[in-house]
Amino acid sequence: RLSRGLVQPDLAIDLHGHTLDTAYRTLDAGLDQAIARGARVLLLVTGKPRAHGSGRGAIRAAVGDWIAASRHAGDIAAVRGAHPRHGGTGALYIIFKRRRGGTNS
């Protein structure tokens, strides 16, 4: 369903126009918010990757490391490229692990 663009993200974060510092803080706060809401899928809009040395695409290049080193890494099941309808190569889906012990809706 994810690869066909049939999943509607529970929350979206757009990092366009941010510096590396503010993008990191925005991502961290967004992960906090998504986890608190019990979200399963977060759409992270990073912008499209650029050619090495172009000076653009720095946020996209850093996001993988930020997520892997995040205090929320244990809550994340997977990170996948977004479907074109959700931004394609300029966005990622962050899929959170299912919560155990809660009620299913």
PyRosetta script that sets phi, psi and omega in degrees:
from pyrosetta import init, pose_from_sequence

init()
pose = pose_from_sequence("RLSRGLVQPDLAIDLHGHTLDTAYRTLDAGLDQAIARGARVLLLVTGKPRAHGSGRGAIRAAVGDWIAASRHAGDIAAVRGAHPRHGGTGALYIIFKRRRGGTNS")
pose.set_psi(1, -37.7)
pose.set_omega(1, -179.7)
pose.set_phi(2, -64.1)
pose.set_psi(2, -48.2)
pose.set_omega(2, -176.7)
pose.set_phi(3, -66.6)
pose.set_psi(3, -22.1)
pose.set_omega(3, 178.2)
pose.set_phi(4, -94.0)
pose.set_psi(4, 1.7)
pose.set_omega(4, 178.0)
pose.set_phi(5, 75.2)
pose.set_psi(5, 20.6)
pose.set_omega(5, -176.8)
pose.set_phi(6, -89.4)
pose.set_psi(6, -9.7)
pose.set_omega(6, 179.3)
pose.set_phi(7, -90.8)
pose.set_psi(7, 130.4)
pose.set_omega(7, 176.4)
pose.set_phi(8, -94.0)
pose.set_psi(8, 118.0)
pose.set_omega(8, 179.5)
pose.set_phi(9, -59.5)
pose.set_psi(9, 145.8)
pose.set_omega(9, 178.9)
pose.set_phi(10, -75.9)
pose.set_psi(10, -26.3)
pose.set_omega(10, -174.7)
pose.set_phi(11, -155.5)
pose.set_psi(11, 151.1)
pose.set_omega(11, 177.4)
pose.set_phi(12, -131.1)
pose.set_psi(12, 144.5)
pose.set_omega(12, 175.6)
pose.set_phi(13, -127.4)
pose.set_psi(13, 129.3)
pose.set_omega(13, 179.2)
pose.set_phi(14, -111.7)
pose.set_psi(14, 118.7)
pose.set_omega(14, -177.4)
pose.set_phi(15, -97.9)
pose.set_psi(15, 6.1)
pose.set_omega(15, 177.2)
pose.set_phi(16, -58.0)
pose.set_psi(16, 139.4)
pose.set_omega(16, 174.8)
pose.set_phi(17, 81.3)
pose.set_psi(17, 1.2)
pose.set_omega(17, 179.9)
pose.set_phi(18, -91.6)
pose.set_psi(18, 155.4)
pose.set_omega(18, 166.8)
pose.set_phi(19, -81.3)
pose.set_psi(19, 170.0)
pose.set_omega(19, 177.3)
pose.set_phi(20, -57.2)
pose.set_psi(20, -42.0)
pose.set_omega(20, -178.2)
pose.set_phi(21, -64.7)
pose.set_psi(21, -49.5)
pose.set_omega(21, -178.4)
pose.set_phi(22, -70.7)
pose.set_psi(22, -31.1)
pose.set_omega(22, 176.8)
pose.set_phi(23, -64.0)
pose.set_psi(23, -43.1)
pose.set_omega(23, 179.2)
pose.set_phi(24, -61.4)
pose.set_psi(24, -46.8)
pose.set_omega(24, -179.7)
pose.set_phi(25, -65.3)
pose.set_psi(25, -38.1)
pose.set_omega(25, 178.6)
pose.set_phi(26, -65.9)
pose.set_psi(26, -42.0)
pose.set_omega(26, 177.2)
pose.set_phi(27, -62.0)
pose.set_psi(27, -47.0)
pose.set_omega(27, -179.2)
pose.set_phi(28, -60.3)
pose.set_psi(28, -44.8)
pose.set_omega(28, 179.1)
pose.set_phi(29, -66.0)
pose.set_psi(29, -37.3)
pose.set_omega(29, 178.6)
pose.set_phi(30, -66.7)
pose.set_psi(30, -39.0)
pose.set_omega(30, 176.0)
pose.set_phi(31, -64.2)
pose.set_psi(31, -41.8)
pose.set_omega(31, 175.5)
pose.set_phi(32, -55.4)
pose.set_psi(32, -50.3)
pose.set_omega(32, -177.1)
pose.set_phi(33, -63.2)
pose.set_psi(33, -44.7)
pose.set_omega(33, -179.2)
pose.set_phi(34, -62.0)
pose.set_psi(34, -43.6)
pose.set_omega(34, -179.8)
pose.set_phi(35, -66.3)
pose.set_psi(35, -42.6)
pose.set_omega(35, 178.8)
pose.set_phi(36, -61.3)
pose.set_psi(36, -34.1)
pose.set_omega(36, 179.7)
pose.set_phi(37, -81.9)
pose.set_psi(37, -9.8)
pose.set_omega(37, -177.2)
pose.set_phi(38, 76.1)
pose.set_psi(38, 27.8)
pose.set_omega(38, -179.4)
pose.set_phi(39, -64.8)
pose.set_psi(39, 149.8)
pose.set_omega(39, 175.1)
pose.set_phi(40, -102.8)
pose.set_psi(40, -33.6)
pose.set_omega(40, -177.6)
pose.set_phi(41, -134.5)
pose.set_psi(41, 126.8)
pose.set_omega(41, 176.2)
pose.set_phi(42, -113.1)
pose.set_psi(42, 131.6)
pose.set_omega(42, 174.5)
pose.set_phi(43, -94.7)
pose.set_psi(43, 120.6)
pose.set_omega(43, 179.8)
pose.set_phi(44, -110.8)
pose.set_psi(44, 111.3)
pose.set_omega(44, 179.7)
pose.set_phi(45, -92.3)
pose.set_psi(45, 116.1)
pose.set_omega(45, -174.9)
pose.set_phi(46, -110.3)
pose.set_psi(46, -20.5)
pose.set_omega(46, -169.5)
pose.set_phi(47, 95.1)
pose.set_psi(47, 156.7)
pose.set_omega(47, -176.0)
pose.set_phi(48, -74.3)
pose.set_psi(48, 146.2)
pose.set_omega(48, 177.3)
pose.set_phi(49, -65.8)
pose.set_psi(49, 147.3)
pose.set_omega(49, -179.8)
pose.set_phi(50, -115.1)
pose.set_psi(50, 167.9)
pose.set_omega(50, 177.3)
pose.set_phi(51, -63.2)
pose.set_psi(51, 144.6)
pose.set_omega(51, 179.0)
pose.set_phi(52, -57.2)
pose.set_psi(52, 133.6)
pose.set_omega(52, 177.4)
pose.set_phi(53, 86.8)
pose.set_psi(53, 0.4)
pose.set_omega(53, -178.3)
pose.set_phi(54, -81.6)
pose.set_psi(54, -14.5)
pose.set_omega(54, -179.1)
pose.set_phi(55, 83.7)
pose.set_psi(55, -1.2)
pose.set_omega(55, 178.9)
pose.set_phi(56, -117.8)
pose.set_psi(56, 159.7)
pose.set_omega(56, 179.0)
pose.set_phi(57, 83.1)
pose.set_psi(57, 14.9)
pose.set_omega(57, -177.7)
pose.set_phi(58, -64.6)
pose.set_psi(58, -37.7)
pose.set_omega(58, 179.3)
pose.set_phi(59, -65.1)
pose.set_psi(59, -47.6)
pose.set_omega(59, 179.5)
pose.set_phi(60, -57.2)
pose.set_psi(60, -41.6)
pose.set_omega(60, -178.8)
pose.set_phi(61, -66.3)
pose.set_psi(61, -31.3)
pose.set_omega(61, -176.0)
pose.set_phi(62, -88.1)
pose.set_psi(62, -22.6)
pose.set_omega(62, -171.9)
pose.set_phi(63, -56.7)
pose.set_psi(63, -42.6)
pose.set_omega(63, -179.4)
pose.set_phi(64, -59.0)
pose.set_psi(64, -44.2)
pose.set_omega(64, 178.2)
pose.set_phi(65, -66.9)
pose.set_psi(65, -40.5)
pose.set_omega(65, 179.3)
pose.set_phi(66, -60.1)
pose.set_psi(66, -45.2)
pose.set_omega(66, -178.1)
pose.set_phi(67, -66.4)
pose.set_psi(67, -44.4)
pose.set_omega(67, -178.8)
pose.set_phi(68, -62.6)
pose.set_psi(68, -34.9)
pose.set_omega(68, -178.2)
pose.set_phi(69, -93.3)
pose.set_psi(69, -1.7)
pose.set_omega(69, -175.3)
pose.set_phi(70, -66.0)
pose.set_psi(70, 150.6)
pose.set_omega(70, 173.5)
pose.set_phi(71, -65.9)
pose.set_psi(71, -12.2)
pose.set_omega(71, 179.3)
pose.set_phi(72, -98.7)
pose.set_psi(72, 3.1)
pose.set_omega(72, -175.6)
pose.set_phi(73, -54.9)
pose.set_psi(73, -35.5)
pose.set_omega(73, -179.9)
pose.set_phi(74, -68.7)
pose.set_psi(74, -16.6)
pose.set_omega(74, 178.9)
pose.set_phi(75, -93.3)
pose.set_psi(75, -6.7)
pose.set_omega(75, -174.8)
pose.set_phi(76, -100.3)
pose.set_psi(76, 125.2)
pose.set_omega(76, 179.9)
pose.set_phi(77, -86.0)
pose.set_psi(77, -37.6)
pose.set_omega(77, -176.2)
pose.set_phi(78, -163.8)
pose.set_psi(78, 159.3)
pose.set_omega(78, 172.0)
pose.set_phi(79, -127.7)
pose.set_psi(79, 126.6)
pose.set_omega(79, -176.1)
pose.set_phi(80, -132.3)
pose.set_psi(80, 152.7)
pose.set_omega(80, 173.6)
pose.set_phi(81, -64.9)
pose.set_psi(81, 145.0)
pose.set_omega(81, -177.2)
pose.set_phi(82, -81.9)
pose.set_psi(82, 154.2)
pose.set_omega(82, 173.8)
pose.set_phi(83, -68.3)
pose.set_psi(83, 151.0)
pose.set_omega(83, 179.3)
pose.set_phi(84, -51.9)
pose.set_psi(84, -34.2)
pose.set_omega(84, 180.0)
pose.set_phi(85, -67.8)
pose.set_psi(85, -18.0)
pose.set_omega(85, 178.4)
pose.set_phi(86, -108.9)
pose.set_psi(86, 11.0)
pose.set_omega(86, 176.4)
pose.set_phi(87, 121.9)
pose.set_psi(87, -7.9)
pose.set_omega(87, 176.7)
pose.set_phi(88, 52.7)
pose.set_psi(88, -129.2)
pose.set_omega(88, -175.8)
pose.set_phi(89, -69.9)
pose.set_psi(89, -8.2)
pose.set_omega(89, 178.2)
pose.set_phi(90, -94.8)
pose.set_psi(90, 9.9)
pose.set_omega(90, -177.3)
pose.set_phi(91, -150.2)
pose.set_psi(91, 160.5)
pose.set_omega(91, 179.1)
pose.set_phi(92, -132.3)
pose.set_psi(92, 149.9)
pose.set_omega(92, 168.1)
pose.set_phi(93, -97.6)
pose.set_psi(93, 131.8)
pose.set_omega(93, 170.4)
pose.set_phi(94, -107.7)
pose.set_psi(94, 117.9)
pose.set_omega(94, -177.6)
pose.set_phi(95, -103.3)
pose.set_psi(95, 124.6)
pose.set_omega(95, -179.0)
pose.set_phi(96, -90.9)
pose.set_psi(96, 150.5)
pose.set_omega(96, 176.5)
pose.set_phi(97, -65.5)
pose.set_psi(97, 149.4)
pose.set_omega(97, 175.5)
pose.set_phi(98, -68.0)
pose.set_psi(98, 142.8)
pose.set_omega(98, 176.7)
pose.set_phi(99, -79.9)
pose.set_psi(99, 137.0)
pose.set_omega(99, 178.1)
pose.set_phi(100, -97.5)
pose.set_psi(100, 147.9)
pose.set_omega(100, 174.9)
pose.set_phi(101, 84.8)
pose.set_psi(101, -6.2)
pose.set_omega(101, 178.5)
pose.set_phi(102, -89.9)
pose.set_psi(102, 177.9)
pose.set_omega(102, 176.6)
pose.set_phi(103, -89.5)
pose.set_psi(103, 146.0)
pose.set_omega(103, 178.0)
pose.set_phi(104, -89.1)
pose.set_psi(104, 138.7)
pose.set_omega(104, 176.8)
pose.set_phi(105, -114.1)
pose.dump_pdb("model.pdb")
